[in-house]
Amino acid sequence: MEATTVIDALAALAHRTRLGIFRLLVEQGPEGLPAGEIASRRHLANANASFHLKELAGAGLVKAIPAGRFIYYAANYKTMNGLVDYLTRNCCEGGVCDIECAPMIKRKRKSS
């Protein structure tokens, strides 16, 4: 992922409404939601939701899926994962790291 793409994605997410819409779509899964449902769930006017969805789509974070008279929007997981990868790629490179870069996987201990 190029730095300009990362900057565009972070800029799009740096707004409370867009971040809320994006989180809703990530939770919804790859089938997405119709634009009107997104507006309703986020308590937005349709025009306001449309503006923010356009910004998220322009940054590649969501994709529009036409379905008859409706437009569904879904999170673009490829872009989301690329952004996370870009931000964590060099986390602990080059020596001692005092932070945890990746989520810890809890392992069950074997009973003795």
GIDARA-V182132 format. One record per residue. N is the residue number from 1. RES is the residue in three letters. PHI is phi in whole degrees, -180 to 180 (none if undefined). NEAR is the number of other ideal C-beta (glycine too) atoms within 12 Angstrom. D_FIRST is the distance of its C-alpha to the first C-alpha in Angstrom with 2 decimals. Layout:
# GIDARA-V182132
N,RES,PHI,NEAR,D_FIRST / N,RES,PHI,NEAR,D_FIRST
This chain:
# GIDARA-V182132
1,MET,none,23,0.00 / 2,GLU,-81,13,3.78 / 3,ALA,-59,12,6.64 / 4,THR,-65,13,8.46 / 5,THR,-66,22,6.61 / 6,VAL,-63,25,6.95 / 7,ILE,-62,18,10.38 / 8,ASP,-61,23,11.34 / 9,ALA,-66,36,10.82 / 10,LEU,-66,25,12.69 / 11,ALA,-63,20,15.23 / 12,ALA,-65,31,15.93 / 13,LEU,-80,31,16.55 / 14,ALA,-84,17,18.70 / 15,HIS,-143,19,21.68 / 16,ARG,-55,13,24.10 / 17,THR,-67,26,24.69 / 18,ARG,-66,33,21.12 / 19,LEU,-62,23,20.30 / 20,GLY,-64,24,23.47 / 21,ILE,-64,42,22.68 / 22,PHE,-63,39,19.25 / 23,ARG,-62,21,20.97 / 24,LEU,-59,30,23.75 / 25,LEU,-70,39,21.59 / 26,VAL,-63,27,19.75 / 27,GLU,-66,17,23.29 / 28,GLN,-69,22,24.63 / 29,GLY,99,13,22.57 / 30,PRO,-66,19,21.31 / 31,GLU,-74,16,24.54 / 32,GLY,70,32,23.82 / 33,LEU,-140,32,26.60 / 34,PRO,-68,27,28.42 / 35,ALA,-55,36,27.82 / 36,GLY,-63,21,31.39 / 37,GLU,-68,23,31.04 / 38,ILE,-61,38,27.98 / 39,ALA,-59,26,30.09 / 40,SER,-64,16,33.03 / 41,ARG,-67,20,31.38 / 42,ARG,-97,28,29.78 / 43,HIS,57,14,33.06 / 44,LEU,-120,24,31.68 / 45,ALA,-68,16,33.35 / 46,ASN,-56,19,31.89 / 47,ALA,-64,13,31.00 / 48,ASN,-67,21,29.23 / 49,ALA,-61,32,27.22 / 50,SER,-60,24,26.40 / 51,PHE,-59,21,25.14 / 52,HIS,-70,34,22.78 / 53,LEU,-64,41,21.58 / 54,LYS,-63,21,20.87 / 55,GLU,-64,27,18.73 / 56,LEU,-66,41,16.72 / 57,ALA,-67,31,16.48 / 58,GLY,-62,21,15.46 / 59,ALA,-86,34,12.43 / 60,GLY,80,31,11.65 / 61,LEU,-84,41,12.93 / 62,VAL,-132,40,16.13 / 63,LYS,-126,25,17.57 / 64,ALA,-90,26,21.15 / 65,ILE,-125,22,23.47 / 66,PRO,-66,14,26.81 / 67,ALA,-145,15,29.78 / 68,GLY,66,8,33.09 / 69,ARG,-84,9,33.88 / 70,PHE,-110,16,31.07 / 71,ILE,-120,26,27.36 / 72,TYR,-92,27,25.61 / 73,TYR,-121,40,22.31 / 74,ALA,-135,34,20.15 / 75,ALA,-63,36,17.11 / 76,ASN,-94,28,13.95 / 77,TYR,-66,22,13.43 / 78,LYS,-63,19,10.45 / 79,THR,-67,32,8.50 / 80,MET,-60,30,10.60 / 81,ASN,-67,19,10.03 / 82,GLY,-63,22,6.23 / 83,LEU,-65,31,7.26 / 84,VAL,-62,23,10.13 / 85,ASP,-61,20,8.66 / 86,TYR,-60,21,6.71 / 87,LEU,-72,20,10.12 / 88,THR,-109,20,12.24 / 89,ARG,-53,16,10.99 / 90,ASN,-106,12,13.52 / 91,CYS,-53,17,15.94 / 92,CYS,-118,14,18.98 / 93,GLU,-69,10,18.29 / 94,GLY,87,7,21.35 / 95,GLY,142,8,24.18 / 96,VAL,-69,7,25.77 / 97,CYS,-127,13,23.79 / 98,ASP,-98,8,25.90 / 99,ILE,-125,10,23.48 / 100,GLU,-93,11,22.44 / 101,CYS,-81,16,18.68 / 102,ALA,-120,14,18.93 / 103,PRO,-59,8,21.51 / 104,MET,-77,8,24.83 / 105,ILE,-97,7,26.35 / 106,LYS,-79,6,30.01 / 107,ARG,-109,6,32.17 / 108,LYS,-76,6,35.73 / 109,ARG,-82,6,38.27 / 110,LYS,-73,5,40.80 / 111,SER,-76,4,44.24 / 112,SER,-93,3,46.88
